[in-house]
Amino acid sequence: MEFFYKGQVLWSQIDSNQHMRHSAYADFAAQARITMLENLGLKLPKLYEYKIGPVLFREELIYLREIGINDLIRVSCELISSRPDGSRWAIRHELYRGDGVKAAIVNAEGAWIDMEKRRLAILPAELSQMFMNAPRSSDYIEERKPESD
């Protein structure tokens, strides 16, 4: 398993119950996802040259164990499904505490958006090939484009 974010939980990420607040999980997953894209060669400035960026349709958080202040966390990213051209995708993030216990799973479903036209976009072939090199889960599924798209 490859980890794309490693870091410490900050005081500002703690809620009134003294554990990591709900939105911090999504923030860590997003940072790991961007780091994964950059590791694949899809650096944000390169995407911006094409006026394309990632967009989420759905995000699901599954809480397994509490994470506390100053805990060191690691976040993995795996592609769990995508269309062959990478135009639509789903990524599973797993957050682990410093003691190695899996604390949460974040599932994100998304696509690419043309930032000028504000419409869904398909990555240029060279970028699509980079994206399709993302780590894949053992239960990865290749999706087919529906006829209505």
Order of alpha helices (4+ residues) and beta strands (2+ residues): beta-alpha-alpha-beta-beta-beta-beta-beta-alpha-beta
